[in-house]
Amino acid sequence: MTKTTRVMLAVLAVCGTSAAMAQSSVNVYGRINTTVESQKTGDTSTSVMNSNSSYLGFSGTEDLGNGLKAGFQLEGNFGSDNGAGFDFQRHSEVNLSGSFGTVRLGKFLVGSYLATADYISMHNHDTGTSADALYNYVFPEGNQIAYRSPEFGGVTADFNYGFGEKTGNGAEINGSAGAATIPGTKNGAFDAALNYNQGPLGLGLGYTRAESKRFGDTQKEQQLGLRASYTINSLTLGAYYQYYKVDSEAFDTKRHAYRLAAMYTLGASEFHANVGRAQSYKGDFDGFKTSATQWTLGYNYNLSKRTKVYGYFTKINNGDDAAYGVTNAGDNFRSIAVGVRHLF
């Protein structure tokens, strides 16, 4: 083989490699989010270090031609406080996308939550002890097929169907003394969401319906959420409302919850405040004191686009029969925290 031939073969190999790299890509990303906290639950005070949903992720796409792409996303939580634990139960997805939108298979957060409660959780991305304890996430985890539409004039739509293969918790009435958890199997679920984001205004709508079978009793859960947000110069305001209902032979109940949130930016500083309220469960649990209030004050300082230091004070005031964020009904919870969050 001549020297010229070897050079030509090397050039062809490089060109082939470059073409393959242009058609597909794999990214490694993640978040390390750790706090040191002084907590009080009921009458017990503790000092702890917490991992606030730290995770490692992998994502990739392959260009299949004619505008069609295949993609995947895998995310696993780990304890940034002690390095423990890692799996892909946080997010596991394979998808196909094109001008028609995106079809997704696997496990991921549904659109109704992302369009409402998650959207206004601005101070710490709805993680850790200051996460929203009052929103009721109805959709069972995993075994999902979903469709996400292209954007039309600032509007996107998400539709999600769960096959109901997961055996486990089923529905739980969070904070109600009259609703013990009984092992059951999810029968299936449907979720639909609309998002509008154009300029300073954002709107969200999400609906979920799920069924679970429990010792012959079919239990139906529903939730409807609405969200609005608006940005005025350096001030962002947001709010959501959620209606939650359970129908079964054993019990029927419903509940209303809402949250207000605000963020003000000044240079690298962010000032945060939010307050949420869950009303008592009605119907068969009428008379139980299951209402609760949660509020948080926070401050973030952005050292860069990827790294921030922050602190917050958060508190949950439970009714006598409520157990939001705690184990024992009637206990209150509060935490004073300082932390560091880094994205990579």
QUIPE-V309975 format. One record per pair of residues at least 24 apart in sequence whose C-alpha atoms are under 8 Angstrom apart, sorted by the first residue. I is the first residue (numbers start at 1). J is the second residue. D is the distance in whole Angstrom. If there is no record, write none. Layout:
i/j/d
I/J/D
I/J/D
//
This chain:
i/j/d
23/62/6
23/63/5
23/64/8
24/60/7
24/61/5
24/62/4
24/63/6
25/60/5
25/61/6
25/62/7
26/58/7
26/59/6
26/60/4
26/61/7
27/58/6
27/59/5
27/60/6
28/56/8
28/57/6
28/58/5
28/59/7
29/56/6
29/57/5
29/58/6
29/343/8
29/344/5
30/54/7
30/55/5
30/56/4
30/57/5
30/343/6
30/344/5
31/55/5
31/56/7
31/341/7
31/342/6
31/343/5
31/344/6
32/80/6
32/340/8
32/341/6
32/342/5
32/343/7
33/80/7
33/339/7
33/340/6
33/341/4
33/342/6
34/80/6
34/81/7
34/339/5
34/340/6
34/341/7
35/337/6
35/338/5
35/339/4
35/340/7
36/337/6
36/338/6
36/339/6
37/335/6
37/336/6
37/337/4
37/338/7
38/335/6
38/336/5
38/337/6
39/333/7
39/334/6
39/335/4
39/336/7
40/332/8
40/333/6
40/334/5
40/335/6
41/326/7
41/331/6
41/332/6
41/333/5
41/334/7
42/331/5
42/332/5
42/333/6
49/81/6
50/80/8
50/81/6
50/128/7
51/78/8
51/79/5
51/80/5
51/81/5
51/128/7
52/127/5
52/128/4
52/129/8
53/77/6
53/78/7
53/79/8
53/127/6
53/128/7
54/78/6
54/79/7
54/80/6
67/98/6
67/99/7
68/96/7
68/97/6
68/98/5
68/99/8
69/96/6
69/97/5
69/98/6
70/94/8
70/95/6
70/96/5
70/97/7
71/95/5
71/96/6
71/97/8
99/150/7
100/149/7
100/150/7
101/147/7
101/148/6
101/149/5
101/150/5
102/147/6
102/148/5
102/149/7
102/150/8
103/145/7
103/146/6
103/147/5
103/148/7
104/144/8
104/145/6
104/146/5
104/147/6
105/143/8
105/144/6
105/145/5
105/146/7
106/142/6
106/143/6
106/144/5
106/145/7
107/141/6
107/142/4
107/143/6
107/144/6
108/141/8
108/142/7
108/144/8
110/139/7
110/160/7
110/191/7
111/158/6
111/159/7
111/160/8
111/191/7
111/192/7
111/193/5
111/194/8
111/206/7
112/191/7
112/192/6
112/193/5
112/194/8
112/205/7
112/206/4
112/207/6
112/208/7
112/225/7
113/137/7
113/206/7
115/193/7
115/194/7
115/195/6
115/203/8
115/204/5
115/205/6
115/206/7
115/227/7
116/204/6
116/205/7
116/206/7
116/225/6
116/226/6
116/227/5
116/240/6
117/227/8
117/240/6
120/229/8
120/238/6
120/239/7
120/240/8
120/261/6
121/261/8
122/263/7
122/272/8
123/263/8
123/272/6
123/298/7
123/299/8
123/300/7
129/314/8
129/335/7
130/296/7
130/312/8
130/314/6
132/294/8
133/294/8
133/324/6
133/325/6
134/257/7
134/276/7
134/277/7
134/278/6
134/292/8
134/294/8
134/324/7
135/242/7
135/257/7
136/174/8
136/223/8
136/244/7
138/171/7
138/208/7
138/209/8
138/210/7
138/221/7
138/222/7
138/223/7
139/189/6
139/190/8
139/191/7
139/208/7
139/209/8
139/210/6
140/164/7
140/166/7
140/170/8
140/186/7
140/188/8
140/189/7
140/210/8
141/166/7
142/166/7
153/198/8
154/195/8
154/196/5
154/197/5
154/198/5
155/194/7
155/195/6
155/196/4
155/197/7
156/194/6
156/195/5
156/196/7
157/192/7
157/193/6
157/194/5
157/195/6
158/191/8
158/192/6
158/193/5
158/194/7
159/190/8
159/191/6
159/192/5
159/193/7
160/190/6
160/191/5
160/192/6
161/188/7
161/189/6
161/190/5
161/191/6
162/188/5
162/189/5
162/190/6
163/187/7
163/188/5
163/189/7
164/188/4
164/189/7
170/212/6
171/212/7
171/219/8
171/221/7
174/322/8
174/323/7
174/324/7
175/290/6
175/321/6
175/322/4
175/323/4
175/324/6
175/329/7
176/281/7
176/285/7
176/288/7
176/290/6
176/321/6
176/322/6
176/323/7
177/288/7
177/321/6
177/322/7
177/329/7
178/285/7
182/214/7
183/214/7
184/212/7
184/213/6
184/214/5
184/215/7
185/212/5
185/213/5
185/214/7
186/210/8
186/211/6
186/212/4
186/213/6
187/211/5
187/212/5
187/213/7
188/212/7
200/229/8
200/230/5
200/231/5
200/232/7
201/228/8
201/229/6
201/230/5
201/231/7
202/227/8
202/228/6
202/229/5
202/230/6
203/227/6
203/228/5
203/229/6
204/228/6
217/248/7
217/249/6
217/250/7
218/248/6
218/249/7
219/246/7
219/247/6
219/248/5
219/249/7
220/246/6
220/247/5
220/248/6
221/245/6
221/246/5
221/247/7
222/246/7
234/264/6
234/265/5
234/266/7
235/262/7
235/263/6
235/264/5
235/265/7
236/262/6
236/263/5
236/264/6
237/261/6
237/262/5
237/263/7
238/262/6
251/284/6
252/283/6
252/284/6
253/281/6
253/282/5
253/283/5
253/284/6
253/285/7
254/281/6
254/282/5
254/283/7
255/279/6
255/280/6
255/281/5
255/282/6
256/280/8
268/301/6
268/302/5
268/303/7
269/299/7
269/300/6
269/301/5
269/302/6
270/299/6
270/300/5
270/301/6
271/297/8
271/298/6
271/299/5
271/300/7
272/296/8
272/297/6
272/298/5
272/299/6
273/297/5
273/298/6
288/320/8
288/321/6
289/319/5
289/320/5
289/321/5
289/322/7
290/318/7
290/319/5
290/320/7
290/321/5
290/322/4
290/323/8
291/318/6
291/319/5
291/322/6
292/316/7
292/317/6
292/318/4
292/319/6
292/322/7
292/324/7
293/317/5
293/318/7
306/341/8
306/342/6
306/343/5
306/344/7
307/340/7
307/341/6
307/342/4
307/343/6
308/340/6
308/341/5
308/342/7
309/338/8
309/339/6
309/340/4
309/341/6
310/338/6
310/339/5
310/340/6
311/336/8
311/337/5
311/338/4
311/339/6
312/336/6
312/337/5
312/338/7
313/337/7
//
